[in-house]
Structures are given as structure tokens and as C-alpha cells.
Amino acid sequence: MTAATMSRDVSDRVSWIPMIAIALAQVMMSYNVASLPVAMGGMVESFGVPPTTVATGIVTYSMIVAGFVMLGAKLNQRFGALQVFRVCVVLFGLAQVTMTLSPTALVMITAQGLSGAAAAALVPALVALIAENYKGDQQATALGTLGSARAAAGVSAFLIGGILGTNFGWRPAFALMVVLAALIFLMSFRLKRDQGAPEIRIDFVGVILAAASIVTLSFGFNNLNGWGLLLATPNAPLSLLGISPAPILIVIGIVLGQAFFMWTHRRESQNQTPLLALAVIDSPVERAAIYAMFAVVALEAMLNFSVPLYIQIVQGRTPWDTAVAMLPFNLTVFFAAILVVRFYRTLTPRQIGRIGFVLCTLALLWLAFVVSNDWSSLPVLVGLVVFGIGQGALVTLVFNVLVTASPKELAGDVGSLRGTANNLANAVGTAVAGALMVGLLSAAVLSGIAGSAILTPELLSQVDLGSINFVSNDQLQELLAGTAATPEEAEEAIRLNTEARLWALKIGLLIMAGVSLLAIVPAGGLPNYVPGEIPDPSANK
């Protein structure tokens, strides 16, 4: 490189202050959804609802983002990313005001829906603004920073939410985001303005098909527990020949997704602007990256739901205890997401992907065998750290694979695809975790009751076994106090509940390990050469 070239590269470098605003917007969105599990105990107490209702708030946010992020990408292209960014930051801040003041669970869920609508346009705006404000090495660094900002938000959500939730309640943790939204809006005036392209036409048929597919899928997964995994329960709004509507909705969602891709291929063949440029997912490498991204984000969502559920609801401990228990995991994710780039010159993406999923699988297997009623025990912390290494490395890796595999002019489409995959995986992972844990708990409790010689039919007739959910021993004691249970029967019921909850958690972790093991298959489709090499045509086979 000549002195003149080096001088030009240095002069072309721009301030990192605009990137701070972009990164803080990512932190704001990730902090919101990461704070919900930490606030679970407080919300359950405030609203008088089961933990699965709080999970509905997470699912609602992720479902709205996933369903409309592709529309958000087109709005960015048509009206300009900076203008859309500012409007959506304000909308997100107003949604957090509603969240902070929400008097009922329904208002909380509505606030999360509004936050999701704002995030649906913010997610692609972040990638588009990076492409507009940074070039070359600075752009690569900015994209890496965006990935690590998500991990940093997870750490801060557990720490800040834990401290505030324990000392002041869950609401102040969300009020902070109102202040953050105002700060981001002010900093946005340092971002470079893009002009937008008014001639872009939005494919509203594609919007309807994509949104209907994702909402139907998320709604189906979220109600597997309440409506029935296969056969309809009494809580199901309807049944088709005794079949639960939840799996039917999932099938309909898959069919609508296929219809979206068929429609999009048709628009591209007619030289019309599609909702999503299929060039970002048409190659085997890009599809492998999406499958791997979906798997790792879903696994993270399942773990982030299961651990706070057990610590706050089962053990009755504080949000700070949850933060302390999850801190090793979140810190490991943060540092792994940053440091994994150091291995890009020595290991191929395929090798890193396989190693990452192997680490996640081993960690979940380890947790399933060592977990007990003490989450602070060293073996459990080791398992969380190992899972964090695999998860952090994978999230950064698959995002970089997607960005580098697509042309720069498709940055907005890559951003929307990333947002769709991340948030659909988060919604599905959270919903499946809730249904899985409650289903396993119900099976364990019913099995224990059937084998108990102490619990009498008279007592069982006074307890609603059709609404088994996770409760602490103190809550169960209060429930039994309103029945004719003898001290011996109450002790037996609490013993069964304690054993069933731990068994449900262990089996749930084993199932997660199975999912992680299967995810090694799509990881095998990632690129098999390091940057700078001349790819061998057979390297990706």
C-alpha cells in the first residue's frame, strides 16, 4: 500500500459518534425483550397472572417484529432510513411509557406490540444506516459492533433489571428506555441523511402473506400449552374433530410461508420489486446461515425463559438473584460475540459453526444432569458459561456470513431477513419453552398423584388439575390452605410439586440439547474457507 493510499484511507475515516446512536438503538430493542424474563416475578405478582402470560408479551413483541420487518425495510428504502429511524425511536419511547404505566397484563402485552411495530422498521434501518455512514473496514467494524451491542443489552438488562426489580419493582427498568429513546433521537442528528426512493412500490400482497404466516405460526406455538399439543383442551376456543387449533395454525402458517415465497418468485420473474430480495436466501450458504441463526436464537430464548421461571417462580427468589445466576452466561455471550472474529483467519465458518453447536449441546446436557435447587452452584455456572461461548460465537458468525454473502445494495434486505429470523426464533423459542415446561410439569404431577397413597380423592376434587402451572411452594401452601388438606397431605403435595418442577426442567434441558445437536446439520452448510482464500468450488459441498 502506498503512502498516498494510506493517507486517503485515514482521511476517509469518519467519526464513530453516529455509530453510538445506531448501537444504542440496538441496545434499546434488545434490552426491552431481555428485561421481560427478569421482570417475570414482579409482573406475575402485579397482574395476578401465570408466567406463561408474561411470556405472551415476549412472543407478541417478537411476532410483530418478525411479521412486519420486511415491510419496515421497504419503508426505509422509500422514505429514507434516517427519517424512519427517528419516527420509530419516538414510537418506541411512547410504547415504553405505556409499558411502564401498564395497569394490567393486557396493556403490557399491547405495549410490547407497539414496541414491536417500531422495532420492525428500526431493525433494517440500523443496517442501512451503517451502510450509509461507514465504508470499508469501518463498515465491517460497525457491523461487528451491532452484534456485540445485542449481547451487551442482555448483560445490562439482567444487571439493571435485577437491581431495580429487587429494590424498586419492575417498572423503573422500562422507564429507563424512555430516557434512552430521547437520547438516541437527539444523537440521530449526527447521522448522514439518505434521500430515499419514492419510486419504490411496496408489495402489499407480500406483506399480508408474510405477516399472516409469521403471526399464525407464533400464535399457534404460543397456544400449544393452553389449547393442546394435539387434542383440544377445554380452554381451546374451538376444535376440529377434537383436534387442537394450535397445531392447525402452525400448519397454516407454514403453508402461508410457502405461498409468500412462490409469490415473491413470481414478482421477481416479472421484474417487479419484491418485499424481500430472494437473492439474500437463494444460495445454500445463506439458507444454512438462516437455519443456524434460527436454531441458536431459539435455544437462547428457551434458556432465558426457563432459568428466570425456575429461579423467580419456583424458588421465589428476587430478580437480582436471577441477574446473578445469569450474569456468567450473559457476560460470556458478550465477550464471545466480540472475540470470535479473531478466529476468522484460522478457522472456517463451517468449523466455528459446528464447534459452537457442539459446545451448546454439551453445555445443555451437562446442565440437565447437574441442575438442582441451587443455581449458584459451580457446576451449573460452568454449564452456563460453556453455553454462552457457543451461543455468542454463533450469533456473530451467522450474521457476518449473511452480510458478506449478499451484495451491499441488499443491506436493507439482509437486515430485514436477520430481524425476521431472530424475532421469529425468539417468539417460537419462548412459546415452545413455556408449553414444554408446563406440559412436562403436568405429566410429572399427574404421574406423582397416581402413584401417591396419601392424596385422597376428596382433596383432588378440590384442586383444579386442569390448570397445572409453575407455582412456588409458598403459593401452593396458600392454595391448599383453602382446602380440606391435612398437614400430611399438604406435605405430600409440596413434595410432589418440588420433584415435578425439577424433573420438568431437567427433561426440558435434555430436549434443548437434542435441538442443538440437530442444528449441527445446517452448520455444515456454512462456508468452508477462511477470508482471503480462493474458494474451492467443492469447499461448500
C-alpha positions in Angstrom: 0.0 0.0 0.0 1.4 3.4 -1.0 1.7 6.4 1.3 -0.9 8.2 -0.8 -3.3 5.3 -0.4 -2.8 5.1 3.4 -3.3 8.9 3.7 -6.5 8.6 1.7 -7.8 5.7 3.8 -7.1 7.7 7.0 -8.9 10.8 5.6 -11.9 8.7 4.6 -12.4 7.6 8.1 -15.4 9.3 9.8 -16.5 9.8 13.3 -17.8 6.9 15.4 -20.4 9.2 17.1 -23.1 8.2 14.6 -22.4 4.6 15.4 -23.1 5.2 19.0 -26.6 6.2 18.2 -27.1 3.2 16.0 -25.7 0.8 18.6 -27.8 2.4 21.4 -30.9 1.8 19.3 -29.9 -1.9 19.1 -29.3 -1.9 22.8 -32.7 -0.3 23.4 -34.6 -3.0 21.5 -32.6 -5.9 22.9 -32.8 -4.5 26.4 -36.6 -4.4 26.2 -37.1 -8.1 25.3 -34.2 -9.2 27.7 -35.8 -7.4 30.6 -39.1 -9.2 30.4 -37.8 -12.5 31.8 -36.1 -10.6 34.6 -39.3 -8.8 35.4 -41.3 -12.1 35.3 -41.8 -12.5 39.1 -42.8 -8.8 39.6 -45.3 -8.9 36.7 -46.8 -12.2 37.9 -47.4 -10.6 41.3 -48.6 -7.2 39.9 -51.0 -8.5 37.4 -52.0 -11.8 39.1 -51.3 -13.9 36.0 -49.3 -17.1 35.4 -45.7 -16.9 34.0 -46.9 -18.0 30.5 -48.9 -14.7 30.2 -45.7 -12.8 30.7 -44.2 -15.0 28.0 -47.0 -13.8 25.8 -45.6 -10.3 26.0 -42.2 -11.6 24.7 -43.9 -13.5 22.0 -46.1 -10.6 20.9 -43.1 -8.3 20.6 -41.1 -10.8 18.6 -44.1 -11.8 16.5 -44.8 -8.2 15.4 -41.2 -7.6 14.6 -40.8 -10.8 12.6 -44.1 -10.3 10.8 -43.5 -6.7 9.6 -39.7 -6.2 9.5 -39.7 -6.8 5.7 -42.3 -4.0 5.3 -40.1 -1.9 7.6 -37.2 -2.5 5.2 -39.2 -1.2 2.2 -40.4 1.8 4.2 -36.7 2.6 4.9 -35.9 2.4 1.2 -38.8 4.5 0.2 -38.7 7.3 2.8 -35.1 7.1 3.8 -33.6 5.2 6.7 -32.8 8.3 8.8 -36.4 9.6 8.7 -37.9 6.2 9.5 -35.3 5.8 12.3 -36.3 9.0 14.0 -40.0 8.4 13.8 -39.7 4.8 15.2 -37.4 5.8 18.0 -40.1 8.2 19.2 -42.8 5.5 18.8 -40.7 3.0 20.8 -40.3 5.6 23.5 -44.0 6.2 23.7 -44.6 2.4 23.8 -42.2 2.2 26.8 -44.2 4.9 28.6 -47.3 2.7 28.2 -45.2 -0.3 29.4 -44.1 1.5 32.5 -47.6 2.6 33.4 -49.4 -0.5 32.4 -52.1 -1.4 35.0 -53.0 -4.9 33.5 -51.3 -7.7 31.6 -53.3 -6.8 28.5 -51.9 -3.3 28.5 -48.4 -4.7 29.0 -48.9 -7.0 26.0 -50.3 -4.1 23.9 -47.2 -2.0 24.8 -45.0 -4.8 23.7 -46.9 -5.0 20.4 -46.3 -1.2 19.8 -42.7 -1.7 20.7 -42.5 -4.5 18.1 -44.1 -2.3 15.4 -41.5 0.3 16.0 -38.7 -2.2 16.1 -39.9 -3.8 12.8 -38.7 -0.6 11.0 -35.7 0.1 13.3 -34.1 -3.3 12.7 -33.5 -2.8 8.9 -32.8 0.9 9.5 -29.7 0.0 11.6 -28.0 -2.0 8.8 -29.0 0.6 6.2 -27.6 3.5 8.3 -24.3 1.6 8.8 -24.0 1.2 5.0 -24.8 4.9 4.5 -22.4 6.2 7.2 -19.4 3.8 7.0 -17.4 2.2 4.3 -14.6 -0.4 4.1 -13.0 -1.6 7.3 -15.1 0.9 9.4 -18.3 -0.7 8.0 -17.1 -4.2 8.9 -16.2 -3.0 12.4 -19.6 -1.3 12.7 -21.4 -4.5 11.8 -19.5 -6.4 14.4 -20.4 -3.7 17.0 -24.0 -4.1 16.1 -23.8 -7.8 17.0 -22.0 -7.2 20.3 -24.5 -4.4 21.2 -27.2 -7.1 21.3 -25.1 -9.1 23.8 -24.3 -6.0 25.8 -28.0 -5.3 26.1 -28.6 -8.8 27.6 -25.9 -8.2 30.2 -27.3 -4.7 31.2 -30.9 -5.9 31.2 -30.1 -8.6 33.7 -28.0 -6.4 35.9 -30.1 -3.2 35.8 -33.4 -5.1 35.8 -32.1 -7.2 38.7 -31.1 -4.3 40.9 -34.2 -2.1 40.1 -36.6 -5.1 40.2 -35.3 -6.1 43.7 -35.3 -2.7 45.2 -37.9 -0.6 43.4 -40.1 -3.0 41.3 -40.0 -4.0 37.6 -41.4 -0.7 36.2 -38.3 1.6 36.5 -36.3 -0.8 34.3 -38.6 0.0 31.4 -38.8 3.7 32.3 -35.1 3.9 31.6 -35.8 3.1 28.0 -37.9 6.3 27.7 -34.9 8.3 28.6 -32.7 6.2 26.2 -35.1 6.8 23.3 -34.9 10.6 23.9 -31.1 10.4 23.9 -31.0 8.4 20.7 -33.3 10.8 19.0 -31.0 13.7 19.8 -27.9 11.8 18.7 -29.6 10.9 15.4 -28.9 14.4 14.1 -25.2 13.3 13.7 -26.3 10.6 11.2 -25.9 11.2 7.5 -29.2 11.7 5.8 -30.2 9.5 2.9 -32.7 10.6 0.3 -35.0 7.6 0.0 -36.5 6.4 -3.2 -40.2 7.5 -3.6 -40.5 5.4 -6.8 -40.3 2.1 -4.8 -43.6 0.3 -4.7 -44.5 -1.8 -1.7 -45.7 -5.3 -2.3 -48.8 -5.4 -0.1 -49.7 -8.9 -1.1 -46.3 -10.0 0.1 -46.8 -8.0 3.3 -50.1 -9.8 4.0 -48.7 -13.2 3.2 -45.5 -12.8 5.3 -47.3 -11.2 8.3 -50.1 -13.8 8.2 -47.6 -16.6 8.1 -45.5 -15.4 11.0 -48.4 -14.3 13.2 -50.2 -17.6 12.6 -47.0 -19.6 13.4 -46.3 -17.6 16.5 -49.9 -17.7 17.7 -50.0 -21.5 17.2 -46.8 -22.2 19.0 -47.8 -19.8 21.9 -51.0 -21.6 22.5 -49.8 -25.2 22.3 -50.0 -25.5 26.1 -53.3 -23.8 26.6 -55.2 -25.3 23.7 -53.5 -28.7 23.5 -50.5 -30.1 21.7 -52.7 -32.4 19.6 -56.1 -32.9 21.2 -58.1 -29.9 22.1 -58.3 -28.9 25.8 -61.4 -27.3 27.4 -59.6 -23.9 27.1 -59.4 -24.2 23.3 -61.7 -21.7 21.5 -62.8 -24.5 19.1 -61.8 -27.9 18.0 -61.9 -29.7 14.6 -62.9 -33.3 15.3 -61.3 -33.0 18.7 -58.0 -31.6 17.3 -56.5 -28.6 18.9 -56.4 -25.5 16.7 -52.8 -24.7 17.8 -51.1 -27.3 15.6 -53.5 -26.5 12.8 -52.4 -22.8 13.0 -48.8 -23.9 12.7 -49.5 -25.9 9.6 -51.5 -23.0 8.1 -48.5 -20.7 8.9 -46.1 -23.0 7.1 -48.4 -23.1 4.0 -48.7 -19.3 4.0 -44.9 -19.0 4.2 -44.6 -21.2 1.1 -47.2 -19.1 -0.6 -45.1 -15.9 0.2 -42.0 -17.4 -1.4 -44.0 -18.5 -4.5 -45.5 -15.0 -4.8 -42.1 -13.4 -4.4 -40.5 -15.6 -7.1 -43.4 -14.6 -9.4 -42.8 -10.8 -8.8 -39.1 -11.2 -9.4 -39.7 -13.1 -12.7 -42.0 -10.2 -13.8 -39.2 -7.6 -12.9 -41.4 -6.2 -10.1 -40.0 -5.1 -6.7 -40.5 -7.9 -4.2 -41.0 -7.4 -0.5 -37.8 -9.4 0.1 -35.0 -9.8 -2.5 -34.7 -13.6 -2.6 -31.0 -13.2 -3.6 -30.3 -13.0 0.1 -31.5 -16.5 0.7 -31.2 -18.2 -2.6 -27.8 -19.7 -2.1 -27.2 -22.8 0.1 -24.8 -20.9 2.2 -27.3 -18.2 3.0 -30.0 -20.7 3.8 -27.6 -22.6 6.1 -26.9 -19.3 7.9 -30.6 -18.6 8.4 -31.3 -22.1 9.8 -28.3 -21.9 12.1 -29.4 -18.4 13.3 -32.9 -19.6 13.9 -31.7 -22.5 16.0 -29.2 -20.6 18.2 -31.6 -17.7 18.9 -34.5 -20.1 19.7 -32.2 -22.0 22.1 -31.2 -18.8 23.8 -34.8 -17.8 24.1 -35.7 -21.1 25.7 -32.9 -20.9 28.2 -33.7 -17.2 29.0 -37.3 -18.2 29.8 -36.5 -21.4 31.7 -33.9 -20.0 34.1 -35.9 -17.0 35.4 -39.0 -19.1 35.5 -37.3 -21.6 37.9 -35.4 -19.0 40.0 -38.2 -16.4 40.5 -41.4 -18.5 40.3 -40.3 -21.9 41.6 -37.7 -20.8 44.1 -39.4 -17.5 44.9 -36.2 -15.5 44.7 -35.6 -11.9 43.6 -34.8 -10.5 40.2 -31.3 -9.8 41.5 -30.9 -13.5 42.2 -31.8 -14.1 38.5 -29.3 -11.5 37.4 -26.5 -13.0 39.4 -27.4 -16.5 38.2 -27.5 -15.5 34.5 -24.6 -13.0 34.7 -21.9 -15.6 33.8 -23.9 -16.6 30.7 -24.6 -13.1 29.5 -21.0 -11.9 30.0 -19.7 -14.9 28.2 -22.1 -14.3 25.3 -20.9 -10.6 25.1 -17.2 -11.4 25.1 -17.6 -14.5 22.8 -19.5 -12.3 20.3 -16.6 -9.8 20.2 -13.7 -12.2 20.4 -14.8 -14.8 17.9 -13.7 -12.6 15.0 -10.1 -13.4 16.0 -10.6 -16.9 14.8 -11.9 -16.0 11.3 -8.4 -16.1 9.8 -7.6 -19.6 11.2 -11.0 -21.4 11.3 -13.7 -21.6 8.6 -17.3 -20.5 9.3 -18.3 -24.2 9.0 -15.8 -25.2 11.6 -16.8 -22.4 14.0 -20.5 -23.2 13.5 -20.0 -26.9 14.3 -17.8 -26.2 17.3 -20.4 -23.7 18.5 -23.3 -26.1 18.4 -21.2 -28.9 19.9 -20.4 -26.6 22.9 -24.1 -25.7 23.2 -25.1 -29.3 23.1 -22.6 -30.4 25.7 -23.5 -27.5 28.0 -27.2 -28.3 27.9 -26.5 -32.0 28.6 -24.3 -31.0 31.5 -26.9 -28.7 32.9 -29.6 -31.3 32.7 -27.6 -33.6 34.9 -26.2 -31.1 37.4 -29.0 -28.7 37.9 -30.6 -28.7 41.3 -32.4 -26.1 43.6 -29.2 -24.1 43.9 -28.4 -22.2 40.7 -25.3 -20.7 42.2 -23.5 -24.0 42.4 -20.2 -24.1 40.4 -21.3 -27.0 38.0 -24.3 -25.0 36.9 -22.2 -21.9 36.3 -19.8 -23.9 34.3 -22.6 -25.1 32.1 -24.0 -21.6 31.5 -20.5 -20.3 30.6 -19.9 -23.1 28.1 -23.3 -22.5 26.5 -22.6 -18.7 26.4 -19.3 -19.3 24.5 -21.1 -21.3 21.8 -24.1 -19.0 21.6 -22.1 -15.8 21.4 -19.8 -17.1 18.7 -22.7 -18.4 16.6 -24.8 -15.2 16.7 -21.9 -13.1 15.4 -20.8 -15.7 12.9 -24.1 -16.3 11.1 -24.8 -12.6 10.9 -21.4 -12.0 9.2 -22.0 -14.9 6.8 -25.3 -13.3 5.8 -23.8 -9.8 5.3 -20.7 -11.0 3.3 -22.7 -13.4 1.1 -25.0 -10.7 -0.2 -24.3 -7.6 -2.4 -24.0 -4.3 -0.4 -27.1 -2.8 -2.2 -29.2 -5.5 -0.4 -28.1 -4.4 3.1 -31.7 -3.5 3.9 -33.0 -6.9 2.8 -30.3 -8.6 4.9 -31.3 -6.5 7.9 -35.0 -7.4 7.5 -34.1 -11.1 7.0 -32.0 -11.0 10.1 -34.8 -9.4 12.0 -37.4 -11.9 10.8 -35.2 -14.9 11.7 -34.1 -13.5 15.1 -37.6 -12.4 16.3 -39.5 -15.4 14.9 -36.9 -17.7 16.6 -37.3 -15.7 19.8 -41.1 -16.0 19.7 -41.1 -19.7 18.8 -38.4 -20.5 21.4 -40.2 -18.7 24.2 -43.6 -20.2 23.3 -42.2 -23.7 23.0 -40.3 -23.4 26.3 -43.4 -22.3 28.1 -45.6 -25.1 26.6 -42.8 -27.7 27.0 -42.1 -26.8 30.7 -45.8 -26.7 31.7 -46.6 -29.8 29.7 -43.7 -31.7 31.4 -44.8 -30.4 34.8 -48.4 -31.5 34.2 -47.3 -35.0 33.2 -45.0 -35.3 36.2 -47.6 -34.0 38.7 -50.3 -36.3 37.3 -47.9 -39.3 37.4 -47.0 -38.5 41.0 -50.6 -38.2 42.1 -51.4 -41.5 40.5 -48.7 -43.2 42.5 -49.4 -41.5 45.8 -51.2 -43.3 48.6 -51.6 -40.2 50.7 -53.5 -37.8 48.5 -57.2 -38.6 48.8 -59.9 -38.3 46.0 -61.6 -35.7 48.2 -58.6 -33.4 48.2 -58.1 -33.9 44.4 -61.7 -32.9 43.8 -60.9 -29.5 45.4 -57.8 -28.8 43.3 -58.1 -27.9 39.6 -55.7 -30.3 37.9 -56.6 -28.9 34.5 -54.7 -25.7 35.2 -51.4 -27.0 36.5 -48.7 -24.3 36.2 -45.4 -23.4 37.9 -46.0 -22.1 41.4 -43.7 -21.8 44.4 -44.1 -24.0 47.5 -45.5 -20.9 49.4 -48.1 -20.3 46.8 -49.1 -24.0 46.8 -49.3 -23.9 50.6 -51.7 -21.0 50.4 -53.8 -22.8 47.8 -54.0 -25.9 50.0 -55.0 -23.9 53.0 -58.3 -23.2 51.3 -59.0 -27.0 51.0 -59.6 -29.8 53.4 -56.0 -31.0 53.1 -54.4 -32.5 56.2 -50.8 -31.5 57.2 -49.7 -34.9 55.9 -51.5 -34.3 52.5 -50.1 -30.8 52.2 -46.6 -32.1 52.8 -47.0 -34.8 50.2 -48.4 -32.3 47.6 -45.5 -29.9 48.1 -43.0 -32.8 47.8 -44.6 -33.9 44.5 -44.6 -30.3 43.2 -41.0 -29.8 44.1 -39.9 -33.0 42.4 -42.1 -32.5 39.4 -40.7 -29.0 38.7 -37.1 -30.1 38.9 -37.8 -33.1 36.7 -39.6 -30.9 34.1 -36.6 -28.6 34.0 -34.1 -31.5 33.5 -36.1 -33.1 30.7 -36.6 -29.7 29.1 -32.8 -29.1 29.1 -32.3 -32.5 27.5 -34.8 -31.7 24.8 -33.0 -28.4 24.1 -29.7 -30.4 23.9 -31.3 -32.5 21.2 -32.3 -29.4 19.2 -28.8 -28.1 19.5 -27.4 -31.4 18.3 -29.6 -31.4 15.2 -28.5 -27.8 14.4 -25.1 -29.1 13.6 -26.6 -30.2 10.3 -27.3 -26.7 8.9 -24.0 -25.5 10.4 -22.3 -28.0 7.9 -23.7 -25.8 5.1 -21.7 -22.7 6.1 -18.7 -21.6 4.0 -15.7 -23.9 4.3 -12.9 -21.5 3.6 -11.3 -18.6 5.6 -11.5 -15.0 4.3 -8.7 -14.3 1.8 -8.6 -17.8 0.4 -9.7 -18.5 -3.2 -12.7 -20.7 -2.6 -12.5 -24.2 -3.9 -15.8 -25.0 -5.8 -16.1 -28.2 -3.8 -15.4 -26.4 -0.4 -19.1 -25.8 0.3 -20.2 -29.3 -0.6 
